[in-house]
């Protein structure tokens, strides 16, 4: 076998190995873990419903951003920040951000199931 034939055979084997590695490998691609965002760093609040925290309307009013959103509904305070992206009505939830949303929440657009979801975000009571 001459030198040129050996070179072609080596080249063919290398190409075959590359193709096998790219297309026929059972290796799963390495996925880097997502860097934790500020939202992910927040831990669930433990709320004592028998001795709730009381918030004034003024305290609630500063939480009026998409990444920090509190609502007052039926004199209860909810931190719905983690729910904003899941809200079926899109950013309509921002309409009463940091304020009383009782009237908007109790409309026909919210079935009973939504109140159960809302309970997960309860953080306290409105101080009158």
PyMOL commands that set and color helices and strands:
alter all, ss='L'
color gray80, all
select helices_A, chain A and resi 3-23+38-41+49-51+57-61+81-86+90-96+102-105+112-119
alter helices_A, ss='H'
color red, helices_A
select strands_A, chain A and resi 54-55+64-65+68-73+76-79+122-126
alter strands_A, ss='S'
color yellow, strands_A
deselect
rebuild
show_as cartoon
